[in-house]
Amino acid sequence: MIRVPIEGTGRFPDAWRHCVGTGRLELALRRDYQDSLKLLQDEIGFRYIRGHGLLSDGMGVHRPYEWEGARRVHHSFTYVDQVVDAYLALGIRPFLELGFMPAGLASGERTVFWWRGNVTPPRSHQEWAALVKATLTHLVDRYGLHEVRTWPIEVWNEPNLPDFWEGADEKAYHRLYEVTARAVKEVDASLRVGGPALSPGADDWLDRFAEFTERHDVPVDFVSKHAYTSGPARHVPFGTHQTLGPAQGLLDQFATPRERLKGTRLAELPVHITEFNSSYRPDNPVHDTAFHAAYLAPVLAAGGDHVDSFSYWTFSDMFEEAGPPTALFHGGFGLLTHRQVKKPTYHLYAFMARMGDELLRRGSDHLVTRHPDGRVTVLAWAPVDASGETPGPSQHRLRLSVPVEGAGEAFVRRSAVDEEHGNARTAWQRMGSPRSPRPDQLDVLHEAAEPARRHLRLPVEDGRVGLDLTLSRHEVTLVEVSAVVDEAPPWTDERRLLGRETR
């Protein structure tokens, strides 16, 4: 029996809720996207949202034209306004990523993704700076300087990869960063700008980024990078499978920036993991599984020890990097499908949203917190075998002694997801994996997506209640414990229900 202490060890950081990822920004113009985001915000409540393509052609910001024999540029913010308005109306702010390159400003034709984001440097850094300043000036004018100062501004995405920055040219990125950061500060010195938004495996870029920005006195307000644990892609038609490293690898990657930047000018800056997940592939179905929730649970529990935020990539299957999804549960690695069917990883986040602020205990398979009103919450997860060599244990037992103050009994509410419960993918497969489920099938999927729930009363002895939890394979469970204040009248007796006399 693990004895949970009465006294807390400090505040439980909610870095897991600071930001969430999305697909390209113009998807936010769609009603079904906004409906999914509303559900996410109602039940979880992220503070920021980050996606690609703010300056790509799909948003229509950079509009060059000819007039009186001269090339001119018009900046249009119609779509930007609609996207940001939608976000703010849903209680979430933009974490701005400046990219990709508008075709009318690009130095080449290299693109990435199905929607063809241009990844080449600007033909004119002066025109790029004007684009950045015009965009931020417009946002300040529309939403107010006090508001926009709260929005982090990230320069580009994964420039260490040729797919995202032509030639992975580090010197060219440094120049882009410097031009961009200075343009941001020209709009207002308090706007927060940072980078370099690196993908895994390029930590040496952090060293040289720190050296460059210090040598040239370039503004940096935060450091950003990405974290994934997946191996090489093994493709099947309309899908991808990959090996995974242990989830601890994500926490190790989270810790890298502060370790490498010790002694530099950037050492004390906020660190944001602006993308993280098991796999970076949008067409890897592992994201839809109960395994995935149990795999990520220890990361959500401990990630805040290393960074100021870590942003799940992405919240919705409405994503389309590799093209539109080909089936309901195949083609996205979000928390929701475009039909708002919840997945086990969604429930993991929803469970986290019900955890308390005070940290009581954290172990390899559990997290215990307390709310200001005294309620104690326990998040527990079954261990997984990320190698795939075994299915993982069929059962996992956890016994906790939890403090409960001021009561002789405790009310215990338990919610769980596993291979059978809170798992619409299992039901979808059993019904034949329909590509376009009928309304009646969708009803079944929504029903199957709900967690298993149960509740009971347990005795409190010496200010403690014993929880004996047996978790099934790949289970993630939330247990909420509160003191019972019995307000039943003294004549309450269940034996009276059928009219029997009692003494």
TAGI-V840226 format. One record per residue. N is the residue number from 1. RES is the residue in one small letter. PSI is psi in radians with two decimals (none if undefined). D_CENTER is the distance of its C-alpha to the mean C-alpha in Angstrom with 2 decimals. Layout:
# TAGI-V840226
n;res;psi;d_center
N;RES;PSI;D_CENTER
N;RES;PSI;D_CENTER
This chain:
# TAGI-V840226
n;res;psi;d_center
1;m;2.16;33.40
2;i;2.17;30.75
3;r;1.98;31.73
4;v;2.21;28.92
5;p;2.70;30.32
6;i;-0.73;31.27
7;e;2.39;30.30
8;g;2.82;26.69
9;t;0.11;25.64
10;g;-3.04;23.74
11;r;2.39;20.71
12;f;2.05;17.54
13;p;2.46;14.90
14;d;0.72;11.83
15;a;-0.43;9.94
16;w;-0.41;6.93
17;r;-0.04;7.21
18;h;-0.68;8.33
19;c;2.69;6.00
20;v;2.63;3.67
21;g;2.80;5.62
22;t;2.97;8.77
23;g;-2.91;12.09
24;r;2.58;15.12
25;l;-0.52;15.70
26;e;-0.21;18.85
27;l;-0.43;17.19
28;a;-0.12;16.60
29;l;-0.22;20.39
30;r;2.49;20.39
31;r;-0.73;21.09
32;d;-0.60;19.24
33;y;-0.83;15.98
34;q;-0.60;16.66
35;d;-0.74;17.60
36;s;-0.74;14.37
37;l;-0.63;12.43
38;k;-0.76;15.14
39;l;-0.77;14.69
40;l;-0.80;11.01
41;q;-0.66;12.23
42;d;-0.65;15.33
43;e;-0.40;13.96
44;i;-0.96;10.81
45;g;1.22;11.10
46;f;2.74;8.47
47;r;-0.63;10.69
48;y;2.77;9.69
49;i;2.36;8.62
50;r;2.32;9.41
51;g;2.97;11.34
52;h;2.88;14.56
53;g;0.34;18.10
54;l;-0.67;18.90
55;l;0.10;22.33
56;s;2.89;22.79
57;d;-0.47;25.72
58;g;-0.43;23.76
59;m;-0.22;23.21
60;g;0.56;26.91
61;v;-0.85;26.93
62;h;1.95;29.39
63;r;1.48;32.64
64;p;2.62;35.63
65;y;2.89;39.08
66;e;2.38;42.78
67;w;2.18;45.19
68;e;0.74;48.74
69;g;0.16;48.37
70;a;2.56;45.38
71;r;2.27;41.69
72;r;2.94;39.52
73;v;2.25;35.85
74;h;2.37;34.58
75;h;2.10;31.05
76;s;2.30;29.77
77;f;0.43;26.82
78;t;-0.91;27.22
79;y;-0.66;23.94
80;v;-0.79;22.06
81;d;-0.76;23.50
82;q;-0.70;22.62
83;v;-0.88;18.93
84;v;-0.69;18.66
85;d;-0.77;20.92
86;a;-0.75;18.77
87;y;-0.89;15.64
88;l;-0.61;17.80
89;a;-0.45;19.54
90;l;0.16;16.42
91;g;0.46;15.76
92;i;2.43;12.94
93;r;2.70;13.95
94;p;2.38;13.55
95;f;1.73;12.37
96;l;2.24;15.21
97;e;2.08;15.47
98;l;1.83;19.21
99;g;3.03;20.00
100;f;-2.86;21.32
101;m;2.24;25.10
102;p;2.48;27.15
103;a;-0.60;29.86
104;g;-0.13;32.56
105;l;-0.17;31.60
106;a;2.60;30.59
107;s;-0.15;32.95
108;g;-3.02;32.37
109;e;0.14;31.17
110;r;2.27;28.55
111;t;2.93;25.42
112;v;2.63;22.24
113;f;2.85;20.65
114;w;-0.56;22.44
115;w;0.12;22.29
116;r;1.11;23.94
117;g;2.21;22.23
118;n;2.31;24.95
119;v;0.43;24.24
120;t;2.73;27.62
121;p;2.87;28.65
122;p;2.56;30.35
123;r;-0.57;34.09
124;s;2.00;34.57
125;h;-0.47;32.52
126;q;-0.75;34.47
127;e;-0.62;33.33
128;w;-0.79;29.68
129;a;-0.68;30.05
130;a;-0.66;31.67
131;l;-0.79;28.78
132;v;-0.83;26.27
133;k;-0.71;28.63
134;a;-0.71;29.37
135;t;-0.85;25.74
136;l;-0.65;25.01
137;t;-0.74;28.43
138;h;-0.78;27.84
139;l;-0.71;24.56
140;v;-0.77;26.45
141;d;-0.67;29.38
142;r;-0.71;27.44
143;y;-0.15;24.93
144;g;2.46;26.80
145;l;-0.70;26.65
146;h;-0.68;25.44
147;e;-0.88;22.32
148;v;-0.46;21.56
149;r;-0.35;22.08
150;t;-0.10;18.85
151;w;1.99;16.83
152;p;2.56;15.94
153;i;1.94;17.53
154;e;2.37;16.57
155;v;1.84;19.40
156;w;-2.99;18.73
157;n;2.11;16.40
158;e;1.02;17.39
159;p;-0.19;21.09
160;n;-0.09;22.09
161;l;2.28;21.88
162;p;-0.48;24.79
163;d;-0.46;22.70
164;f;-0.20;20.89
165;w;2.01;23.79
166;e;2.11;27.32
167;g;0.07;28.85
168;a;0.78;26.03
169;d;1.82;28.58
170;e;-0.74;27.62
171;k;-0.67;30.48
172;a;-0.62;29.63
173;y;-0.74;26.06
174;h;-0.72;27.54
175;r;-0.77;29.83
176;l;-0.77;27.15
177;y;-0.81;25.13
178;e;-0.83;28.32
179;v;-0.75;29.42
180;t;-0.84;26.08
181;a;-0.72;25.67
182;r;-0.63;29.29
183;a;-0.71;28.93
184;v;-0.82;26.04
185;k;-0.40;28.24
186;e;-0.54;31.18
187;v;-0.84;29.51
188;d;2.29;28.84
189;a;-0.34;28.86
190;s;-0.09;26.22
191;l;2.48;23.47
192;r;2.11;20.79
193;v;2.53;20.54
194;g;-3.10;19.12
195;g;-2.86;18.23
196;p;0.27;18.91
197;a;0.87;15.44
198;l;2.57;16.83
199;s;2.88;15.95
200;p;2.64;16.90
201;g;0.22;20.66
202;a;0.67;21.74
203;d;-0.42;21.78
204;d;-0.41;25.33
205;w;-0.60;24.12
206;l;-0.75;22.82
207;d;-0.83;26.41
208;r;-0.52;27.98
209;f;-0.78;25.53
210;a;-0.77;26.54
211;e;-0.80;30.17
212;f;-0.85;30.19
213;t;-0.54;28.67
214;e;-0.74;31.03
215;r;-0.63;34.04
216;h;0.11;33.65
217;d;0.90;32.34
218;v;2.36;29.29
219;p;2.35;26.86
220;v;2.12;23.52
221;d;-0.30;21.51
222;f;2.81;18.38
223;v;2.42;17.50
224;s;2.57;14.50
225;k;3.09;13.85
226;h;2.81;11.70
227;a;2.20;11.73
228;y;2.73;12.58
229;t;0.27;15.26
230;s;2.65;16.85
231;g;-2.87;20.46
232;p;2.56;22.53
233;a;2.33;22.01
234;r;1.91;24.67
235;h;2.50;25.08
236;v;2.90;26.53
237;p;2.16;27.23
238;f;0.54;24.07
239;g;2.96;21.93
240;t;2.48;21.01
241;h;2.57;21.14
242;q;2.66;20.39
243;t;2.74;21.15
244;l;2.48;18.55
245;g;2.97;19.18
246;p;2.61;18.73
247;a;-0.45;15.36
248;q;-0.46;17.16
249;g;-0.55;16.98
250;l;-0.78;13.34
251;l;-0.65;14.57
252;d;-0.70;17.58
253;q;-0.64;15.79
254;f;-0.68;13.92
255;a;-0.28;17.49
256;t;-0.86;19.13
257;p;-0.82;19.09
258;r;-0.56;20.81
259;e;-0.77;23.16
260;r;-0.44;24.25
261;l;0.09;24.56
262;k;2.35;26.86
263;g;-0.03;30.01
264;t;3.00;28.73
265;r;-0.37;28.35
266;l;0.04;24.53
267;a;-0.64;24.53
268;e;0.13;23.64
269;l;2.71;21.05
270;p;2.54;17.45
271;v;2.17;15.13
272;h;2.15;11.67
273;i;1.71;9.68
274;t;-0.05;8.55
275;e;2.36;7.41
276;f;2.66;7.24
277;n;3.14;8.17
278;s;-1.14;11.68
279;s;2.54;13.07
280;y;-0.13;12.65
281;r;2.26;14.94
282;p;-0.30;14.14
283;d;0.43;17.27
284;n;1.98;16.73
285;p;-0.05;17.13
286;v;-0.47;15.97
287;h;-0.34;12.49
288;d;-0.02;14.53
289;t;2.83;16.32
290;a;-0.61;16.87
291;f;-0.75;17.15
292;h;-0.70;13.51
293;a;-0.79;12.56
294;a;-0.57;15.34
295;y;-0.73;14.46
296;l;-0.24;11.02
297;a;-0.84;12.52
298;p;-0.40;14.35
299;v;-0.78;11.50
300;l;-0.59;9.74
301;a;-0.56;13.38
302;a;-0.15;14.45
303;g;-0.58;11.88
304;g;-0.19;12.95
305;d;-0.34;16.41
306;h;-0.52;15.81
307;v;2.89;13.65
308;d;-0.43;13.07
309;s;2.67;9.30
310;f;2.14;6.67
311;s;2.04;3.76
312;y;2.31;2.22
313;w;1.84;5.43
314;t;3.04;6.16
315;f;-0.32;6.48
316;s;2.60;10.20
317;d;-0.21;13.06
318;m;1.45;14.60
319;f;-1.05;13.88
320;e;0.35;17.29
321;e;-0.72;17.08
322;a;0.27;19.69
323;g;2.95;21.23
324;p;2.58;20.86
325;p;2.51;19.93
326;t;-0.17;23.16
327;a;2.93;22.56
328;l;-0.80;20.58
329;f;0.81;18.79
330;h;1.92;19.07
331;g;0.11;17.53
332;g;2.71;13.79
333;f;0.72;10.84
334;g;3.09;8.91
335;l;-0.44;8.72
336;l;2.67;11.91
337;t;2.97;14.89
338;h;-0.16;16.73
339;r;0.24;19.08
340;q;0.55;16.63
341;v;2.13;17.30
342;k;2.59;14.77
343;k;2.88;13.77
344;p;-0.67;13.83
345;t;-0.60;10.14
346;y;-0.80;9.85
347;h;-0.62;12.66
348;l;-0.81;11.26
349;y;-0.69;8.73
350;a;-0.64;11.85
351;f;-0.75;13.95
352;m;-0.61;12.07
353;a;-0.29;12.66
354;r;0.08;16.29
355;m;2.78;16.73
356;g;3.08;19.17
357;d;-0.43;19.28
358;e;2.18;21.93
359;l;2.15;21.35
360;l;-0.74;24.31
361;r;2.58;23.59
362;r;2.25;21.15
363;g;-3.05;22.35
364;s;-0.33;21.43
365;d;0.24;20.84
366;h;2.81;20.26
367;l;2.29;19.06
368;v;2.23;21.42
369;t;2.94;21.03
370;r;2.45;23.37
371;h;2.80;23.22
372;p;-0.50;25.79
373;d;0.06;27.89
374;g;-0.25;28.32
375;r;2.42;26.15
376;v;2.34;24.77
377;t;2.40;21.59
378;v;2.15;21.10
379;l;2.18;18.10
380;a;2.63;19.65
381;w;2.59;18.84
382;a;2.48;21.25
383;p;2.61;21.41
384;v;2.74;20.73
385;d;1.73;22.62
386;a;-0.32;20.26
387;s;-0.37;23.45
388;g;0.03;24.30
389;e;-0.47;27.85
390;t;2.79;27.90
391;p;-0.07;26.15
392;g;2.83;25.40
393;p;2.49;27.46
394;s;-0.42;28.42
395;q;2.66;28.32
396;h;2.16;26.97
397;r;2.39;28.74
398;l;2.18;27.58
399;r;2.14;30.11
400;l;2.48;29.32
401;s;1.95;31.68
402;v;2.33;29.85
403;p;2.35;31.55
404;v;2.13;32.49
405;e;2.45;34.73
406;g;0.57;37.62
407;a;2.72;37.94
408;g;-0.25;39.82
409;e;2.77;37.21
410;a;2.48;33.45
411;f;2.25;31.48
412;v;2.13;28.80
413;r;2.23;26.13
414;r;2.26;24.18
415;s;2.44;21.38
416;a;2.57;20.49
417;v;2.50;18.91
418;d;-2.72;20.49
419;e;-0.44;22.29
420;e;-0.47;24.32
421;h;2.48;22.50
422;g;0.57;19.40
423;n;1.48;19.45
424;a;-0.46;20.44
425;r;-0.67;20.44
426;t;-0.81;23.40
427;a;-0.71;25.29
428;w;-0.75;24.59
429;q;-0.69;26.07
430;r;-0.48;29.00
431;m;0.15;29.88
432;g;0.26;30.16
433;s;0.95;26.72
434;p;2.38;27.83
435;r;-0.64;26.43
436;s;1.49;26.93
437;p;2.46;27.23
438;r;2.84;29.97
439;p;-0.71;29.40
440;d;-0.59;30.79
441;q;-0.65;28.50
442;l;-0.65;25.44
443;d;-0.75;26.82
444;v;-0.73;26.97
445;l;-0.72;23.38
446;h;-0.68;22.13
447;e;-0.78;24.43
448;a;-0.40;23.34
449;a;-0.21;19.65
450;e;2.43;20.51
451;p;2.74;20.33
452;a;2.40;23.71
453;r;2.44;24.94
454;r;2.82;27.98
455;h;2.68;29.63
456;l;2.99;32.68
457;r;2.40;34.72
458;l;2.61;35.45
459;p;2.55;38.12
460;v;2.14;37.44
461;e;2.20;39.83
462;d;0.68;40.29
463;g;0.35;37.15
464;r;2.64;34.95
465;v;2.42;33.67
466;g;2.22;33.23
467;l;2.09;30.25
468;d;1.75;31.01
469;l;2.20;27.95
470;t;2.02;28.28
471;l;2.44;25.10
472;s;3.10;25.47
473;r;2.25;24.05
474;h;0.46;20.25
475;e;2.48;20.13
476;v;2.24;17.57
477;t;2.53;19.49
478;l;2.20;19.33
479;v;2.19;22.73
480;e;2.16;23.69
481;v;2.20;27.12
482;s;2.67;29.26
483;a;2.45;32.94
484;v;2.16;35.25
485;v;1.76;37.49
486;d;2.00;39.99
487;e;0.24;41.47
488;a;2.47;43.42
489;p;2.74;47.13
490;p;-0.38;49.65
491;w;0.04;51.18
492;t;2.18;48.02
493;d;2.04;48.95
494;e;-0.41;47.40
495;r;-0.31;50.86
496;r;-0.20;52.05
497;l;-0.61;49.89
498;l;0.35;52.71
499;g;0.21;55.46
500;r;2.54;56.51
501;e;2.53;58.27
502;t;2.75;56.86
503;r;none;58.62
